[in-house]
Amino acid sequence: MISAPNTPRPLSRRHFLAASAAVVALPRLAFAQTAPLALTATRRSLEIDGKAASVYGLVNGSGGNGLILDPGQRFSVNLTNALDEESLIHWHGQIPPNAQDGVPGMPAPLMKPGESRSYDFAAKPGTHWMHAHVPLQELNLLAAPLIVRTDADLKADRQEVVMLLHDFSFKSPAEVMAEITGGAAMGGMTGMDMSGADASKMGDMKSMDMSGMKMPGMDLNDYNFDAYLTNDRTLSDPEVVRVEAGGHIHLRIINGAAATVFWIDIGVEDARLIAVDGHNIAALKGRRFGLAMGQRLDIELDLPGSGMFPILALREGAKERTGLILATPGAAVPKLASVSDEAAPAFDPDLSQESALRAAHPLTVVNNARSEMLMLAGAMVFLRRGPSDDLGRFRLRR
Ligand SMILES: [Cu+2]
């Protein structure tokens, strides 16, 4: 089943559950696909804070952004590049055969304008996403959800709500990149002596004054974007998702931003973080969870009754925020400001969130026979963050 995340889903939750129950009763073979799914990298028109914006997108056969696969369904996709430039898409969180990976030239070449390419591999369940592995295109919103449901998802009495977060500038991606790499937004770096730092010396940490490394607030945000989006919209015109009073919600939140870490604020106490980056974890209760670029969080919550329930994403170290609104029938939905009164803190400088995570299915502990010292070279000013290279802040992930 493919649909745009959350929006005009033709089935109500009850219908969806009824349909799901019927589907679950069928043998697994019923999910076998007869035809590959269509996916097109193309240009889209958005209205962001009242201004027209021409952006890229990954549009499915129903006109929505991204793909949702059923349990057991293979990732069988015909991708077409309808852009007027070369592109290639990375299936973030999936483990395709190497030939189908999306890093240009490693090994697959970029797709020419108008070219189509077929993909077929076993899909890994969970909340994932897809994006151009061409930095300027990812900055231009060539990114979309890739959701692979499990049997448990279909059986659960909960409504699925997908949130794709992004940062956006009305400037061209090339201008944004030039400003980021030119240091125009590096106000936080002033406490650090970079005079002796050049690329050839970055392996020698002694040549640098690292005393500034602990400076609070440093390097939190490389760039001040014009807008922060949830499913392509800002809080001036947010998505409003219809939910049932007292309903159970399954949020699938993806940080597709190029250079923004968010705090997810559920607003409801005792929400449950149940998966991180597509991996199930022992439920972790809380109201706020941090989300770095490229990461995904699955969060369950039980609505306390009727009303409207904003699910917000707060830009770390800043007042900007984005999000969508869950609303029960008849609930008034007042306008929410796009900025908070106070700046959100930095996300996880002490790794407290990560260290609280417990895998639902831990790997066997293996004692290592030898250990190696590995020095990660470079200062943050040289560390390119974001989906362009899948480098999280101080953390390598894939
Ligand atoms: Cu990626």
Boltz pocket constraint, residues with backbone or C-beta under 6 A from the ligand:
constraints:
  - pocket:
      binder: B
      contacts: [[A, 90], [A, 91], [A, 92], [A, 93], [A, 131], [A, 294], [A, 387], [A, 390]]
      max_distance: 6.0
